[in-house]
Amino acid sequence: MEEIFDKLQAVADRYDELNELISDPEVIADSQRFMKLSKEEGSLRETVEKYHEYQNVTQTIKDDEELLRDTSDPELTEMTKEELAESKDRQAKLEKELEVLLIPKDPNDDKNIIMEIRGAAGGDEASLFAGDLYNMYLRYAEKQGWKVEIIDKTETEVGGFKEIAMMITGDNVYSKLKFENGAHRVQRVPVTESAGRVHTSTATVGVMPEAEDVEIDLDPKDIRVDVYRSSGAGGQHINKTSSAVRMTHLPTGIVVAMQDERSQQQNRAKAMRILKARVYDYYQQKEQSAYDAKRKDAIGTGDRSERIRTYNYPQNRVTDHRIGLTLNKLDKIMGGDLDEIIEALIIADQAKKLEQLRNE
């Protein structure tokens, strides 16, 4: 535990430094720097408060043990033993809490996300499954009190989605949905299957933290913008006006096309939101890949081609392959009851990071 306490003292020292900085008139005058430092100070506060409590409890234990050695008063001895037992229980609990608090926090955890769901292998059945996943996440978001805004969608004739992109905003959205990134597999009898055979189809889910301007600054010279007439329904206005927008980020080759809105300005704004998120995600994935080359993450790489979960309808079963979790309540899960899976993934991720922290 000695290395852990060295880290805790370093956190406490940084916390004190931050409190001095955010009281400095020069820092206060620089609103962007002040906000950044204030956010860092807030993120360390709980850890430092518990560390100070741990120090106080540890001192109480030392004082009580010394008192027990020096006193012969039966009543005082009994009271001191009771306090000592309580303090040791609290000390053990604080040690575990402090270890978890020291796990490096994902800077994206408190962010909103852009989620993209695409039908993959399986034709019509894959697009229907993409629609089922959309409804599952929509219901989960409603339970969390989050807001969902559809940014772009391409529907299919059978009623599903070839692809759908949505913005989900609220408290700690990315922290709870980041593990949904990957390939989802469904096993069920399609409505069109007359022989009753079970088919396997897949849909991919992409979860990207919303990129803030201070985190990613796209050079306009790196973006090619093409405008064209929207296709599909929309009446005379949509056919006569070049309102659709296609943005290409030249360094990465990432392309975003948007035509849902009636005005070019609205389509530009939506396309830019998605482009920023995709480019930010692209560079983050490159960094993560370099990290994963050194250490294998128990939760997986987060790559969308990685099969993460199977939804088996005949057996009402859902299996998350990354942590070996199987739940026989697919109906509830598809209804948005994702808490048990998400909490298990978070705990597994914490356990892996805690192991790495102890080995450093």
C-alpha positions in Angstrom: 0.0 0.0 0.0 3.0 2.3 0.4 3.0 3.2 -3.4 -0.7 4.0 -3.1 -0.1 6.4 -0.3 2.7 8.1 -2.3 0.2 8.6 -5.1 -2.4 9.9 -2.6 0.0 12.5 -1.2 0.8 13.6 -4.7 -2.9 14.1 -5.4 -3.3 16.1 -2.1 -0.3 18.3 -3.0 -1.7 19.0 -6.4 -5.1 19.8 -4.9 -3.5 22.4 -2.6 -1.6 23.8 -5.6 -4.9 24.1 -7.6 -6.6 25.9 -4.7 -3.8 28.5 -4.7 -4.0 28.9 -8.5 -7.8 29.4 -8.7 -7.4 32.1 -6.0 -4.8 33.9 -8.1 -6.3 37.1 -9.8 -4.3 36.4 -13.0 -5.9 32.9 -13.3 -9.3 34.3 -12.5 -9.0 36.8 -15.3 -8.3 34.0 -17.8 -11.7 32.4 -17.8 -10.7 29.4 -19.9 -7.8 28.5 -17.7 -9.8 29.2 -14.5 -12.6 26.8 -15.7 -10.0 24.1 -16.6 -8.3 24.3 -13.2 -11.6 24.5 -11.3 -12.7 21.3 -13.0 -9.5 19.6 -12.1 -9.8 20.8 -8.5 -13.4 19.5 -8.3 -12.3 16.1 -9.7 -9.7 15.7 -6.9 -11.9 16.9 -4.0 -13.5 13.6 -3.0 -10.2 11.8 -3.1 -8.4 14.4 -1.0 -11.3 14.6 1.6 -11.2 10.8 2.0 -7.4 10.8 2.2 -7.5 13.4 5.0 -10.2 11.3 6.8 -8.0 8.2 6.4 -5.1 10.1 8.0 -7.3 11.2 10.9 -8.6 7.7 11.4 -5.0 6.3 11.3 -3.9 8.8 13.9 -6.9 7.9 16.1 -5.8 4.2 15.9 -2.3 5.1 16.9 -3.6 7.2 19.8 -6.0 4.5 21.0 -3.3 1.8 20.9 -0.9 4.0 22.9 -3.7 4.7 25.4 -4.4 1.0 25.9 -0.7 0.4 26.6 -0.7 3.1 29.2 -4.0 2.9 31.0 -5.2 0.4 33.7 -8.7 1.9 34.0 -11.2 -0.9 33.1 -13.9 1.6 31.9 -11.5 3.6 29.8 -10.0 0.5 28.4 -13.4 -0.8 27.3 -14.4 2.5 25.6 -11.0 2.7 23.9 -11.3 -0.8 22.5 -14.7 -0.1 21.1 -13.4 3.1 19.4 -10.4 1.2 18.1 -12.5 -1.5 16.5 -14.7 1.1 14.8 -11.7 3.0 13.6 -10.0 -0.1 12.1 -13.2 -1.0 10.3 -13.4 2.5 8.9 -9.7 2.5 8.0 -10.2 -0.8 6.0 -13.2 0.6 4.2 -11.4 3.9 3.3 -8.4 2.0 1.9 -10.7 0.2 -0.6 -12.5 3.5 -1.5 -9.2 5.3 -2.0 -7.9 2.6 -4.3 -10.9 3.0 -6.5 -10.7 6.8 -6.4 -7.0 6.6 -7.6 -8.0 4.7 -10.7 -7.2 7.1 -13.6 -10.5 8.7 -14.7 -11.6 8.7 -18.3 -11.7 12.4 -19.2 -14.7 11.7 -21.4 -16.9 10.0 -18.7 -19.0 13.1 -18.0 -19.6 13.9 -21.7 -22.6 13.6 -24.0 -22.3 11.2 -26.8 -23.0 10.6 -30.5 -24.2 7.0 -31.0 -24.3 5.5 -34.4 -26.1 2.2 -35.0 -25.7 0.3 -38.3 -27.2 -2.9 -39.7 -24.3 -5.1 -40.7 -24.4 -8.8 -41.7 -27.8 -10.2 -42.3 -29.7 -8.0 -44.8 -33.2 -7.0 -43.7 -32.9 -8.8 -40.4 -29.8 -6.8 -39.5 -31.6 -3.5 -40.2 -34.5 -4.6 -38.0 -32.1 -5.5 -35.3 -30.5 -2.1 -35.6 -34.0 -0.7 -35.0 -34.4 -2.9 -31.9 -31.1 -1.7 -30.5 -32.1 1.9 -31.1 -35.3 1.3 -29.2 -33.4 -0.4 -26.4 -31.0 2.6 -25.9 -33.9 5.0 -26.3 -35.7 3.4 -23.4 -32.6 3.1 -21.3 -31.9 6.9 -21.9 -35.5 7.6 -20.8 -34.9 5.7 -17.5 -31.7 7.7 -16.9 -33.5 11.0 -17.6 -31.3 11.7 -20.7 -32.4 13.5 -23.8 -32.1 11.8 -27.2 -32.0 13.7 -30.5 -31.8 11.9 -33.8 -29.2 13.6 -36.0 -29.4 11.4 -39.1 -31.1 8.2 -40.1 -31.6 6.0 -43.2 -34.7 3.8 -42.8 -35.3 0.6 -44.7 -38.5 -0.6 -46.3 -38.9 -3.4 -43.8 -39.0 -0.9 -40.9 -35.5 -1.0 -39.5 -32.5 1.2 -40.0 -29.6 0.9 -42.4 -28.0 3.4 -40.0 -29.1 5.9 -37.4 -27.1 8.5 -35.5 -28.3 10.2 -32.4 -27.0 12.7 -29.8 -27.6 11.6 -26.2 -27.2 14.3 -23.6 -27.4 14.2 -19.8 -25.3 13.3 -16.7 -22.3 10.9 -17.3 -23.7 9.5 -20.5 -20.3 8.4 -21.9 -19.3 6.7 -18.6 -22.4 4.3 -18.9 -22.6 3.8 -22.6 -18.9 3.6 -23.7 -18.8 -0.2 -23.3 -21.6 -0.5 -25.9 -19.1 0.2 -28.7 -18.7 -2.9 -30.9 -20.6 -5.6 -32.9 -23.9 -6.9 -31.4 -25.1 -10.3 -32.6 -28.8 -11.4 -32.7 -30.0 -15.0 -33.0 -33.7 -15.4 -33.8 -36.2 -16.7 -36.3 -36.9 -13.9 -38.8 -40.6 -13.0 -39.5 -40.0 -14.0 -43.1 -38.6 -17.4 -42.2 -41.3 -20.0 -42.9 -39.4 -23.0 -41.8 -38.7 -21.6 -38.3 -34.9 -21.7 -38.6 -32.8 -19.4 -36.3 -30.8 -16.9 -38.2 -27.8 -14.9 -37.0 -27.4 -11.2 -37.9 -25.3 -8.4 -36.6 -25.4 -4.6 -36.1 -22.6 -2.4 -35.0 -22.8 0.4 -32.4 -20.4 3.3 -32.3 -20.2 5.5 -29.2 -18.3 8.7 -29.5 -17.9 11.4 -26.9 -19.1 14.8 -28.1 -15.9 16.8 -28.9 -15.7 20.3 -27.4 -14.0 23.1 -29.4 -11.3 23.3 -26.8 -10.4 19.6 -27.3 -10.4 19.5 -31.1 -9.8 22.4 -33.4 -10.4 21.3 -37.0 -8.5 23.5 -39.5 -11.0 24.7 -42.1 -8.3 24.0 -44.7 -8.5 20.3 -43.8 -12.2 20.1 -44.5 -13.7 19.9 -48.0 -17.4 20.9 -48.1 -19.7 19.8 -51.0 -23.3 20.9 -51.3 -25.9 19.2 -53.4 -29.6 18.7 -53.7 -31.3 16.5 -51.2 -32.9 13.3 -52.4 -36.1 11.7 -51.2 -39.2 13.2 -49.7 -39.2 16.9 -49.0 -41.4 18.6 -51.6 -40.4 21.4 -54.0 -38.2 23.2 -51.6 -35.9 20.3 -51.0 -35.6 19.5 -54.7 -34.8 23.0 -55.9 -32.3 24.0 -53.1 -28.8 22.6 -52.6 -29.4 22.1 -48.9 -27.5 18.8 -48.4 -24.0 18.9 -47.2 -21.1 16.5 -47.4 -18.0 17.2 -45.3 -14.7 15.4 -45.8 -11.8 15.6 -43.3 -8.9 15.3 -45.6 -6.2 14.1 -43.1 -8.3 11.1 -41.9 -10.6 10.6 -44.9 -13.7 10.7 -42.6 -16.8 11.7 -44.5 -20.1 13.0 -43.1 -23.2 13.6 -45.3 -26.2 15.4 -43.9 -29.5 16.2 -45.7 -32.2 15.8 -43.0 -32.8 19.5 -42.4 -34.4 21.9 -44.8 -31.7 24.5 -44.7 -28.0 24.1 -45.7 -27.0 26.0 -42.5 -28.8 23.5 -40.3 -27.2 20.5 -42.2 -23.8 22.2 -41.9 -24.1 22.5 -38.2 -25.2 18.9 -37.7 -22.5 17.6 -40.0 -19.8 19.5 -38.2 -21.0 18.1 -34.8 -20.7 14.5 -36.1 -17.4 15.2 -38.0 -15.8 16.6 -34.8 -16.9 13.6 -32.8 -15.7 11.1 -35.4 -12.3 12.8 -35.8 -11.9 13.1 -32.0 -12.8 9.4 -31.7 -10.4 8.5 -34.5 -7.4 10.0 -32.8 -8.4 8.6 -29.4 -8.8 5.1 -30.9 -5.2 5.5 -32.3 -3.9 6.4 -28.9 -5.9 3.5 -27.3 -4.5 1.1 -29.8 -1.0 2.0 -28.9 -1.8 1.5 -25.2 -3.6 -1.8 -25.9 -0.5 -3.0 -27.7 1.3 -2.8 -24.4 -1.5 -4.0 -22.1 -4.5 -6.1 -23.0 -7.7 -4.6 -21.6 -10.2 -7.1 -20.1 -13.1 -5.2 -21.5 -11.7 -5.3 -25.1 -10.4 -2.7 -27.4 -13.7 -1.0 -28.2 -13.3 -1.7 -31.9 -16.6 -1.8 -33.7 -15.6 -5.0 -35.4 -15.2 -6.8 -32.1 -18.2 -9.0 -31.2 -19.2 -7.9 -27.7 -22.7 -9.4 -27.1 -25.2 -11.9 -28.3 -28.9 -11.6 -28.0 -30.6 -15.0 -28.2 -34.3 -14.7 -28.6 -35.4 -18.4 -28.5 -33.8 -18.8 -25.1 -34.5 -15.2 -23.9 -30.8 -14.9 -23.2 -28.2 -12.2 -23.5 -24.5 -12.9 -23.2 -21.7 -10.3 -22.9 -18.6 -12.1 -24.2 -16.1 -9.7 -22.7 -16.9 -10.5 -19.1 -18.7 -13.9 -19.5 -22.0 -12.5 -18.2 -25.2 -14.3 -19.2 -28.6 -13.1 -18.2 -31.9 -14.9 -19.0 -34.0 -11.8 -19.4 -33.6 -10.6 -22.9 -37.1 -9.2 -23.0 -36.4 -6.8 -20.1 -33.0 -5.9 -21.5 -34.5 -5.0 -24.9 -37.0 -2.9 -22.9 -34.1 -0.7 -21.7 -33.2 -2.6 -18.5 -29.5 -2.4 -19.1 -28.3 -1.5 -15.5 -27.1 -5.0 -14.6 -24.9 -5.4 -17.7 -23.5 -1.8 -17.5 -22.7 -2.0 -13.8 -21.0 -5.4 -14.3 -18.9 -3.9 -17.2 -17.9 -0.9 -15.0 -16.9 -3.1 -12.1 -14.8 -5.4 -14.4 -13.1 -2.3 -15.9 -12.4 -0.9 -12.4 -10.9 -4.3 -11.2 -8.6 -4.4 -14.3 -7.4 -0.9 -13.8 -7.0 -1.4 -10.0 -4.8 -4.5 -10.8 -2.7 -2.3 -13.1 -2.4 0.4 -10.5 -1.1 -2.0 -7.9 1.5 -3.4 -10.3 2.8 0.0 -11.3 
